[in-house]
Amino acid sequence: MAEETISEIFSEKGVATCVIVSVFLLWVALLIWTFGESDTATYAMNVFKCTGGALLSMALIGGGVVGRRKEKSVRVTLIVMGTIVLLALVSCIGISL
């Protein structure tokens, strides 16, 4: 039962939905960074940026690990790109805080 639930979350539609939501969160962070002028705006921008980056890396890595129907090269690419996003997110957290 748990395997079916995880397979549904990381299906092609699930991964696409997570990517779209995470890109939207990163876009909101960019808008807050562009128009925000206070410390609260900076903290809100960091929350949206970190949440979007974490969701994006989770979707890419999870889609690569769980997606058994995809070709091996596609799965490896998903995992590598998710890892790159995760490393970029971790390196930016220390800089922006």
C-alpha positions in Angstrom: 0.0 0.0 0.0 2.8 2.4 0.9 4.6 1.5 -2.4 1.5 2.4 -4.4 1.1 5.7 -2.7 4.8 6.7 -3.3 4.4 5.6 -6.9 1.4 7.8 -7.3 3.1 10.8 -5.7 6.2 10.4 -8.0 4.3 9.5 -11.1 4.8 11.7 -14.2 1.8 13.9 -13.2 3.0 14.2 -9.6 6.5 15.2 -10.6 5.2 17.7 -13.1 2.8 19.2 -10.5 5.7 19.5 -8.0 7.9 21.2 -10.5 5.2 23.7 -11.5 4.4 24.5 -7.8 8.1 24.9 -7.0 8.7 27.2 -9.9 5.8 29.3 -8.8 7.2 29.5 -5.3 10.6 30.5 -6.6 8.9 33.1 -8.8 7.1 34.5 -5.7 10.4 34.6 -3.9 11.8 36.6 -6.8 8.9 39.1 -6.7 9.4 39.5 -2.9 13.1 40.0 -3.4 12.5 42.6 -6.2 9.8 44.7 -4.4 10.4 44.0 -0.7 12.2 46.5 1.3 12.1 45.3 4.9 13.7 42.5 6.9 10.4 40.7 7.0 10.4 40.6 3.2 13.9 39.1 3.2 12.7 36.4 5.6 9.6 35.7 3.5 11.7 35.5 0.4 14.0 33.0 2.1 11.0 30.9 3.1 9.6 30.8 -0.4 13.0 30.2 -2.0 13.9 27.3 0.4 10.5 25.7 0.1 10.5 25.9 -3.7 14.0 24.5 -4.0 13.3 21.7 -1.5 10.1 20.8 -3.4 11.9 20.9 -6.7 14.8 18.7 -5.6 12.4 16.2 -3.9 10.3 15.9 -7.1 13.4 15.4 -9.3 15.2 12.9 -7.1 12.0 11.1 -6.2 10.9 10.9 -9.8 14.3 9.5 -10.7 14.3 6.9 -8.0 10.7 5.7 -8.2 10.1 6.0 -12.0 10.8 2.5 -13.1 9.1 3.0 -16.5 11.6 5.7 -17.6 14.8 5.0 -19.4 17.9 4.7 -17.3 19.5 7.9 -18.8 16.3 9.9 -17.9 16.3 8.6 -14.4 20.0 9.4 -13.9 19.4 12.9 -15.3 16.5 13.5 -12.9 18.6 12.4 -9.9 21.6 14.5 -11.0 19.6 17.6 -11.6 17.8 17.2 -8.2 21.1 16.9 -6.5 22.4 20.0 -8.2 19.3 22.0 -7.1 19.7 20.6 -3.6 23.4 21.5 -3.4 22.7 25.0 -4.8 19.9 25.4 -2.2 22.2 24.3 0.7 25.0 26.6 -0.5 22.6 29.6 -0.8 21.0 29.1 2.7 24.3 30.0 4.5 24.8 33.1 2.3 21.3 34.5 2.5 20.8 34.0 6.3 
